[in-house]
């Protein structure tokens, strides 16, 4: 009777245990084989032989383990029905034959696949050339339509599509221009590029506001419409100056007070007892509060922890920062062996708000936004506004309030200008009542 067991070997320097598989049979000598997989022991189930799905590599690791297990069982089956000696050497030979056969089969498959891939690549190249020729002909046709004065050739939305398809812009920006064309169609599907002027731009702006877009989005769409017109103004003999001089009338709200956690709120968050699956969100947020890291830079890797510092180049501004580790940061990084797990921002934000609510961070705060000329304002519980960036704001605000040298703080957080840091955070870190008490002469 055959029996498969899974064995964890002694841990290596990384704290990971190599996984082996042992086969026992009443008529065969026990046979053990390495799987090539090493995992922390808490993430492996010896009963099922499965790596926990909490590890990013669990799919790949489980596939390796399953392949070795299947090969061992097949080797045992073949050995029982062969004339080979039923001992460890015979089992090893049967196993090696199975592995060799599969490697040979895989090699033949790769050879055949490489041939097909070459054919596929050739077809892709031919399609790319045809697409390029098609795009050139489409542009040539548009140019002739423009010269002939055909109606379709002067539609603003057509020029938006042309700009989107011919300029070197990011995928996100391309989507923005696709949305712009859709909004232009909704505003006036017959709006021609030669009819774009300050008056029609104001009408377009009011249309966007009527849809409920906030002022930031409205301004961006008006700005992009102007960009398209200015791109083709010379060839269409459009007077560019009125377009350049036009500014969207939607005004932005004055920046509100910085949202950050007070000492009491931060302590309440630290003391939260949370399920294990939510610990990483709590710890990642506290790491941001303790270091001033942005969410995009918070998934620390071991090579970014240098002695008592975090040393990295920020993703947003490409700035090299060197942040000293305080006790909170050290404890969190030690818990994860200096490697913070990957976090998906939408899920992180959802869980973070739930944790802030659980911590009782429910002070009512003023929240306002402007849509056109209307200000929509309300008082909402603070936990509804908590985001990953609040961690960075908390660190900066507490640092300023504690008297940290602003020049040093600027280096830690990677701000390019001192004025930017003070205008964004300094007022939020102040106790305005205590500051007013200093004015005793009035």
C-alpha positions, 0 to 999 in steps of 0.5 A, a space after each residue: 500500500 502506497 503512502 505519500 507524506 510531505 516533509 519540511 527540511 530544516 530552515 535556511 538563512 531566510 527562514 524558509 524550509 525546503 519541501 520534500 516528498 516521501 513515498 512509502 510502500 509495503 514492498 518498496 524501500 522508502 523514496 524521498 525527492 526534493 521539490 525545489 520549493 522552499 517556504 516559511 513553515 507557517 505557509 505550508 500545510 503538511 497534510 495537503 502538501 499545499 502552499 498557502 495562497 497568502 504567498 505571491 508564488 503559491 500557484 507556481 510553488 504548488 504546481 512544482 510540488 504536484 509535478 513531483 508528487 505525480 512523478 513519484 506515484 507514476 514511478 512507483 506504479 511502473 516499478 511494481 509492474 516491471 522486472 526491475 529490482 524493487 528497491 530505492 535504486 530501482 525507484 530512482 531509475 523509474 523516477 529519472 526515466 519519467 522526468 527525462 521523458 517529460 524534459 524531452 517532450 517539453 524540448 520537442 514542444 518548445 521547438 515546435 512552439 518556436 516555429 509557430 511563434 516565428 510565423 505568428 511574429 511574421 503575421 504580426 509584423 505584416 499586420 503592423 505594416 498594413 495598419 501603418 499604411 492604413 493610418 497614413 492613408 487615413 491621415 492623407 484622406 483627412 488632409 484632402 478633406 480639409 483642403 476640399 472643405 468637406 464638412 466631416 473633415 472639420 469636426 472638432 471630435 475628428 481632430 481630437 481622435 486624430 490628435 489622440 492617435 498621432 501623438 506620443 501620449 500615455 494610455 491614460 491620456 489617450 482615454 482622456 481624449 476619447 472621453 473629450 470626444 464623447 463630451 464634445 459630441 454630447 455638447 454639439 455633434 456638429 461643432 467644427 474646429 474652426 468654430 472654436 472660440 472663447 464663446 463656444 469654449 464657455 458654452 462647452 465648459 457650462 455643459 460639462 458643469 451641467 453634467 456634474 463634473 467638478 471644476 478640476 475635471 472641467 478645466 482639464 477638458 477645456 484645456 485639452 480641447 484648446 490643445 487640439 485646436 492649437 495643434 492644427 491652427 496653423 494648417 487651418 489658418 485659425 487665429 490662435 491668440 484668442 484660444 491661447 488667452 482664454 481661461 476656463 471660468 470655473 474656479 477652484 476652492 481654496 485648499 482646505 485644512 490638511 487631513 491628518 490623524 491626531 496623537 489620540 487618533 493615531 494611538 487608537 489606530 495602533 491599538 486596534 485588534 484586527 483579523 490577520 488578513 487586515 494586519 498588513 493594511 494596518 501596518 502599511 498605513 502605520 509605516 507611512 505615518 512613521 516615515 512619510 512615505 507615499 503609498 507608491 513607495 511604501 511596499 519596501 523591499 529588503 535592499 531599500 533598508 540600509 542599516 538604520 535608514 530607508 533609502 529609495 528613489 521616489 516613484 512620483 518625483 524620482 527623488 532620492 530620499 534617506 529616511 531614518 527609522 524610528 522605533 515604530 518603523 523598525 518594528 513593522 519592518 522587522 515583522 515583515 523581514 524588511 519586505 512589505 507585501 504588495 497592496 492593491 490600492 482600491 482594496 487598501 483604501 476600502 479596508 483602511 476606511 473600515 479600520 479608521 471607523 473601527 478605531 472611532 475616528 469619527 470627528 465631523 470634518 468640513 468637506 466641500 467641493 465646487 461644481 461650477 459656481 455652486 459649492 457643495 459642502 457638508 460635515 462628514 465623519 473623518 473616517 470617510 475621508 481617510 486615504 493612504 496619503 493621510 499617513 504621509 500628511 500625519 507624519 509631516 504634520 506631527 514632524 512640523 508640530 514637534 519642531 523638526 528642522 524643516 530643511 531636514 524634513 524636506 529631505 526626508 519626504 522628497 519635497 522640491 520646495 520648502 514653500 510647498 511643504 509649509 503651504 500644504 502642511 504647516 497650518 494644519 499642524 498648528 493649534 490655532 487656538 494656542 497661536 491666537 493666545 499668543 496675540 495678547 496685545 489686541 
